[in-house]
Amino acid sequence: MYIDVEQLREDMEEECYGAYFGGGFGGAMAERAGIKEASDEELIKMAQRRGVNLDRYSR
């Protein structure tokens, strides 16, 4: 299965922005940095731990 990791990365970063600005969760910005620097494989593992439905990103 091919996963559009760039879209996944973008969506996960946006979620962190929302958590920071909307919910005041300060750790979200640190998590965003990790998402930005993660390899494709690391990003997929992060998404799985967060419960992201990867089928949305499959092509």
C-alpha positions as MATLAB code, in Angstrom:
seq = 'MYIDVEQLREDMEEECYGAYFGGGFGGAMAERAGIKEASDEELIKMAQRRGVNLDRYSR';
ca = [
       0.000    0.000    0.000;
       1.302    3.451   -0.923;
       0.667    6.164    1.679;
       0.720    9.851    0.767;
       3.104   10.784    3.579;
       3.272   14.450    2.589;
      -0.481   14.847    3.029;
      -0.326   12.838    6.241;
       2.488   15.057    7.540;
       0.581   18.216    6.610;
      -2.614   17.008    8.304;
      -0.791   15.968   11.466;
       0.970   19.341   11.641;
      -2.368   21.137   11.206;
      -3.812   19.070   14.034;
      -0.958   20.237   16.272;
      -1.631   23.861   15.368;
      -5.275   23.371   16.302;
      -4.358   21.770   19.620;
      -1.986   24.612   20.417;
      -4.045   27.600   19.350;
      -7.515   26.181   19.957;
      -6.911   24.147   23.063;
      -3.870   25.775   24.596;
      -1.906   22.516   24.563;
       1.701   23.750   24.678;
       3.223   20.346   23.947;
       1.599   20.372   20.526;
       4.254   22.675   19.113;
       7.021   20.357   20.292;
       5.143   17.434   18.770;
       4.817   19.382   15.517;
       8.592   19.714   15.348;
       8.886   15.940   15.706;
       6.373   15.421   12.920;
       8.240   17.813   10.653;
      11.581   16.053   11.198;
      10.334   12.440   11.190;
      11.258   10.075    8.399;
       8.380    8.627    6.386;
       8.491    5.397    8.392;
       8.591    7.250   11.719;
       5.687    9.437   10.645;
       3.556    6.405    9.800;
       4.332    4.864   13.191;
       3.429    8.136   14.924;
       0.146    8.236   13.039;
      -0.637    4.640   13.998;
       0.010    5.404   17.676;
      -2.372    8.357   17.415;
      -5.038    6.197   15.826;
      -5.003    7.926   12.433;
      -6.915    6.037    9.760;
      -4.159    5.500    7.207;
      -6.679    4.300    4.621;
      -7.485    7.982    4.073;
      -3.932    8.454    2.790;
      -3.556    5.344    0.668;
      -3.311    5.713   -3.091;
];
